[in-house]
């Protein structure tokens, strides 16, 4: 954790003031969420920058090999100790036994959904300064009767938010999306001037919240070669360029539309601070290509890093940038690096609020 690019600055900032309280919903109990949550809180530096606690079920953790780690199961912030070596747990008491690992399970889906609801409830009530979310299964929560396509939509619904956007970040590489969990055909129809302008503005706000005084924003084109002046599509001409022009008139430092096949090398080369992407995979693929590293000899992930931030909400929400990883749940090989990054980003946002 000491090698995290934010850590030294966060420790200094936290030492100068009150450490934020961070609620961590532990994700799908049948996946790796609970184990990476516990692993993250076994890094003493986390307690140097914040006051963290988990939201989950004691029965899930009781079934894990915790090697002497203690839990403080409570249902009140005031009962928490926030002391390294004892993990504070808001015990939801939804599961009396640990669920099966590595499978889509409706009971796990319902539990993970309720953990998220509790985190939102505590943040809206100003009992916590930021929330961090572990990975959930969209299929499992829908099988449990909760019709949402992901964390972003759950948070938007329960905070009554409309102008929100998903930011992915891996160190200096940041992207934000005009649309996320819709079909590719629908995504093209959602590239509209007002939405593109709003996401450009949210991108500027996100960077400033992360300590970047003068954000440099790239806007990716939707079509190959950013439409090639209408040869390969007209969305750049009719929707994206007008939005960029309006953003510039508002004083924002915006460049584009930049062809999608060149904007990401430029972003990685630090020519920009963030890129506005037109749809889910346009932003997710390059970010995960940088943050996810597979070791073919060991047959495991060496690195699974990066975070997901929902901007435009009245509360702070940061998540790991990976899924439930059912295939490795309970095997003790899951990396907590993305969870550590998510906590660090949540603290940064809380301190700059």
Secondary structure, 3 states (H helix, E strand, C coil): CCCCCCHHHHHHHHHHCCCEEEEEECCCCCCCHHHHHHHHCCCHHHHHHEEEEEEECHHHHHCCCCCCCEEEEECCHHHCCCECCEEEEEECCCCCCCCCCCCCCHHHHHHHHHHHHHHHHHHHCCCCCEEEECCCCHHHHHHCCCCCCCHHHHHHHHCCCCCCEEEEEECCEEEEECCCCCCHHHHHHCCCHHHHHHHHHHHHHHHHHCCCCCCEEEEECCCHHHHCCCCCCCHHHHHHHHHHHHHHHCCCEEEEEECHHHHHHHHHCCCCCEEEECCHHHHHHHHHHHHEEEECCCCEEEEECCEEEEECCCCCEEEECCCCCHHHCCCCCCCCHHHHHHHHHHHHHHHCC
